[in-house]
Amino acid sequence: MIRPVYVCELTKRRYRGRIPKPVRGPDDVVALIGNRLRNEPREHFLILLLNARHECVAIETVSIGSLNASIVHPREVFRPAVVASAASIIAVHNHPSGDPEPSQEDVSITRRLGQVGELLGIALLDHVVIGSRGAVSLRERGVL
């Protein structure tokens, strides 16, 4: 059994010298990882792990797919969040075509992840789709 003192020490060591970046909206998400995803030739599905202050404490790659698809399962999305004791997450993926317009599958998985997050007590704050022609927030579109 891990004792609280050890967890505190591990947390201090992990963040020593680094200041977590606050994420207040989709513009912050794009600033944080937009350049990393914008020109990828395949779909990458990532999650930002946030603490209670909405500061990004980690970025996890959940799936790397093909040119136009990526397999995403809620179990794989929330596993890193549970392990890291994240308060909330933001899902992010790219569209290699450059068009950030969400597909029906994007909308469907966003709703499903939102429901699973409610059950786990780890809120899905947003799902941002990044393309070379911009970015789209599914929260701003009213999906969440």
Sequence and secondary structure as in RCSB ss.txt:
>XXXX:A:sequence
MIRPVYVCELTKRRYRGRIPKPVRGPDDVVALIGNRLRNEPREHFLILLLNARHECVAIETVSIGSLNASIVHPR
EVFRPAVVASAASIIAVHNHPSGDPEPSQEDVSITRRLGQVGELLGIALLDHVVIGSRGAVSLRERGVL
>XXXX:A:secstr
   HHHHHHHHHHHHTT   EE  SHHHHHHHHHHHHTT SS EEEEEEE TT EEEEEEEEEE  SS     HH
HHHHHHHHTT SEEEEEEE TTS     HHHHHHHHHHHHHHHHHT EEEEEEEEETTEEEETTTTT  
